[in-house]
Amino acid sequence: MFTHAILRKPGPNFAEGLTTSPLGTPDFGRMLQQHSAYADALTALGLQIEMLEPLPAFPDAYFVEDVAVVTPELAVITRPGAGARRGEEFHMIAVLARHRPLAHITDPGTLDGGDVLIVGQTVFVGLSNRTNPEGAAQLGHFLSVHGYQTRTIPVAEGLHFKSSVTWVRGNTLLVSETFAGRPELADFEQIVVDGDEDYASNTLHVNGTILTPMGFPKTLRKLEGLSVPVVVLDTSEARKMDGGLTCMSLRF
């Protein structure tokens, strides 16, 4: 069970962040409303929210998941793969040091938290444009001390691994068509998202409830078939910045 979540408010210049999306310029007011609704949903699920202030020098900093990987035993401060985001991680050190012992990914390793999915004692690390083999190896070393086993998996499409693969319950993953049937995922049950709803592959399981993005009815029906509570949230503005539900919080 999660008890805490760390979030950071989007700043007025959040639309200056990195994105490959063709969906247009996001709206700041709408982004604030959606971010607040996201925080409220986590609060309703029993999490105590620590809301950090924006970082004007880092318009992407509200995607806090990328700068740390948090387990019950420790927090690993990452080294983001995008040069424009490198430096965000230093602003998370003092925050997480209040909750966990720290470890740090160091040069030449790069690692984004969006490429890390932990299911029980299994740690999937996507090798992407943001996460390299050295960063994955360093994370694996830190976590192996605590009994975790790391599996790397190439990310050919999408920004991060969790853009395409997320955990929904028990031994079940929600996966995009690109990742369906991948041998690295063979010992997990898979719910495959239709190709026209790829974005919905990024869902968030919190304390027995699944958070899923608005606007993807086929995926919603599949998730409702799991007989667990499902909460639908509007993430249209984060989506315009290549972000989703997992990106905007660190949960522990």
C-alpha positions in Angstrom: 0.0 0.0 0.0 1.2 3.5 -0.9 0.9 6.1 1.9 2.8 9.1 0.3 3.1 10.8 -3.1 5.4 13.6 -4.1 4.1 15.9 -6.8 5.4 19.2 -8.3 3.1 21.9 -9.6 3.5 22.7 -13.3 5.0 26.1 -13.9 3.6 28.8 -16.2 6.3 27.9 -18.8 5.5 24.1 -18.7 4.6 24.2 -22.4 8.3 25.0 -23.2 9.2 21.5 -22.1 10.3 18.7 -24.4 7.6 17.1 -26.5 7.2 15.2 -29.8 3.4 15.4 -29.7 1.5 16.8 -32.7 -1.5 17.6 -30.5 -0.9 21.4 -30.2 0.1 23.8 -27.5 -1.2 22.9 -24.0 -3.2 25.3 -21.9 -1.8 26.3 -18.5 -5.1 26.8 -16.8 -6.4 23.5 -17.9 -3.2 21.8 -16.9 -3.5 23.2 -13.4 -7.0 21.9 -13.1 -6.1 18.5 -14.4 -3.0 18.3 -12.1 -5.2 19.3 -9.1 -7.7 16.6 -10.0 -4.9 14.1 -10.2 -3.7 15.1 -6.7 -7.2 14.9 -5.4 -7.6 11.3 -6.8 -4.4 10.2 -5.0 -5.6 11.8 -1.8 -8.9 10.0 -2.1 -7.0 6.7 -2.3 -5.3 7.4 1.0 -2.0 9.0 0.0 -0.5 12.0 1.8 0.5 14.5 -0.8 3.7 16.6 -0.7 3.3 19.3 -3.3 6.5 20.9 -4.5 6.7 24.3 -6.1 7.5 24.7 -9.8 11.1 25.0 -11.0 11.2 27.8 -13.6 14.5 26.6 -15.0 13.1 23.2 -15.7 9.7 23.3 -17.4 9.4 19.5 -17.4 10.0 19.2 -13.6 6.4 18.4 -12.8 7.1 15.0 -14.4 8.7 14.0 -11.0 8.8 10.3 -11.7 11.7 10.6 -14.0 14.2 11.9 -11.4 13.9 9.0 -8.9 13.1 5.4 -8.4 11.6 4.7 -4.9 11.3 1.3 -3.2 10.5 0.5 0.4 14.2 0.1 1.0 15.8 3.1 -0.7 15.4 5.9 -3.3 17.6 6.0 -6.3 18.2 9.5 -7.7 18.5 9.2 -11.4 20.6 11.0 -14.1 18.0 12.0 -16.7 18.8 11.1 -20.3 17.7 14.4 -21.8 20.3 17.1 -21.3 17.6 19.8 -20.9 16.3 17.9 -17.8 19.6 17.2 -16.2 19.7 19.1 -13.0 16.1 18.5 -12.0 17.2 15.5 -9.9 19.3 17.6 -7.5 16.1 19.4 -6.4 14.7 16.0 -5.3 17.6 14.9 -3.1 16.6 16.7 0.1 13.0 15.8 -0.4 13.6 12.1 -0.6 16.3 12.1 2.0 13.6 12.7 4.6 12.0 9.4 3.6 14.6 6.9 2.4 18.4 6.2 2.2 19.7 7.5 -1.1 21.7 6.0 -4.0 22.7 7.9 -7.2 23.0 7.0 -10.9 26.3 8.5 -12.1 28.0 9.3 -15.4 28.1 7.6 -17.9 24.8 6.1 -16.8 21.5 7.7 -17.7 18.1 6.6 -16.3 14.6 8.0 -16.4 12.1 6.7 -13.9 9.6 6.5 -16.6 11.6 3.5 -18.0 11.4 1.6 -14.7 8.4 -0.6 -13.8 8.6 -2.6 -10.5 6.2 -5.6 -10.1 6.9 -7.3 -6.8 10.6 -8.1 -6.8 10.9 -7.9 -10.6 12.3 -4.6 -12.0 11.8 -4.0 -15.7 14.1 -1.3 -17.1 13.4 -0.1 -20.6 16.5 0.8 -22.7 15.4 3.9 -24.5 16.7 7.2 -25.8 16.6 8.3 -22.1 17.9 5.2 -20.3 21.2 3.5 -21.3 22.6 0.0 -20.3 25.0 1.6 -17.8 22.1 3.3 -16.0 20.1 0.1 -16.0 23.1 -1.8 -14.6 23.7 0.7 -11.8 20.0 0.6 -10.8 20.1 -3.2 -10.9 23.1 -3.2 -8.6 21.5 -1.0 -6.0 18.3 -3.0 -6.0 19.9 -6.5 -6.1 21.1 -6.0 -2.5 17.4 -5.9 -1.5 16.4 -9.0 -3.5 15.2 -7.5 -6.7 15.9 -9.0 -10.1 16.3 -6.6 -13.0 15.3 -7.3 -16.6 16.2 -4.9 -19.4 13.9 -4.6 -22.4 14.5 -2.4 -25.5 12.1 0.4 -26.1 11.6 0.9 -29.9 8.5 3.0 -29.8 7.2 5.6 -27.3 9.2 7.9 -25.0 9.5 5.5 -22.0 8.9 1.9 -21.2 5.9 2.8 -19.1 4.4 4.7 -22.1 3.7 1.1 -23.3 3.6 -1.2 -20.3 2.1 -0.7 -16.9 1.0 -3.0 -14.0 -2.7 -3.3 -13.4 -3.1 -6.1 -10.8 -1.5 -9.3 -9.5 0.5 -10.9 -12.4 -1.2 -8.8 -15.1 0.3 -6.1 -17.2 -1.4 -3.6 -19.6 0.7 -3.5 -22.8 0.6 -1.8 -26.1 0.5 -3.9 -29.3 4.2 -3.3 -29.8 5.0 -5.1 -26.5 2.5 -7.9 -26.7 4.2 -11.2 -26.7 7.6 -9.9 -25.9 9.7 -12.7 -24.4 10.8 -10.5 -21.5 7.1 -10.3 -20.4 6.3 -14.0 -21.0 5.6 -15.0 -17.4 3.0 -12.2 -17.0 -0.6 -12.2 -18.1 -1.2 -9.4 -20.6 -4.1 -7.2 -21.5 -3.3 -5.7 -24.9 -4.4 -2.2 -25.7 -5.7 -1.6 -29.2 -3.4 0.3 -31.5 -5.6 3.3 -31.8 -5.6 3.7 -28.0 -1.8 3.3 -27.4 -1.8 6.3 -25.0 -4.0 4.4 -22.6 -1.3 1.8 -22.0 0.0 4.2 -19.4 -2.3 3.6 -16.4 -1.6 3.8 -12.7 -2.5 1.2 -10.1 -2.8 2.8 -6.6 -4.0 0.9 -3.5 -6.4 -1.4 -5.4 -7.7 1.2 -7.8 -6.7 1.8 -11.4 -6.3 5.3 -12.7 -6.8 5.5 -16.5 -6.8 8.4 -19.0 -10.1 9.8 -20.3 -11.1 9.2 -23.9 -10.2 5.5 -24.5 -13.4 3.5 -24.2 -12.0 0.2 -25.5 -9.3 0.2 -22.9 -11.7 1.3 -20.2 -13.9 -1.7 -20.9 -11.0 -4.1 -20.7 -9.9 -2.6 -17.3 -13.5 -2.7 -16.0 -13.5 -6.4 -16.8 -10.8 -6.9 -14.1 -13.5 -6.2 -11.4 -11.4 -3.6 -9.6 -12.3 0.1 -9.2 -11.4 2.3 -12.1 -11.1 6.1 -12.0 -10.9 8.1 -15.3 -8.9 11.3 -15.3 -8.4 13.9 -18.0 -4.7 14.1 -18.9 -5.1 15.9 -22.3 -2.6 18.7 -21.4 0.1 16.4 -20.0 -0.4 14.2 -23.1 0.5 17.2 -25.3 3.9 17.2 -23.5 4.4 13.4 -23.9 3.3 12.8 -20.3 0.8 10.5 -18.6 -0.6 9.3 -15.3 2.5 7.6 -13.9 4.8 10.6 -14.8 3.3 13.1 -12.4 4.0 11.6 -9.0 6.5 9.6 -7.0 4.5 7.1 -4.9 5.7 5.1 -1.9 
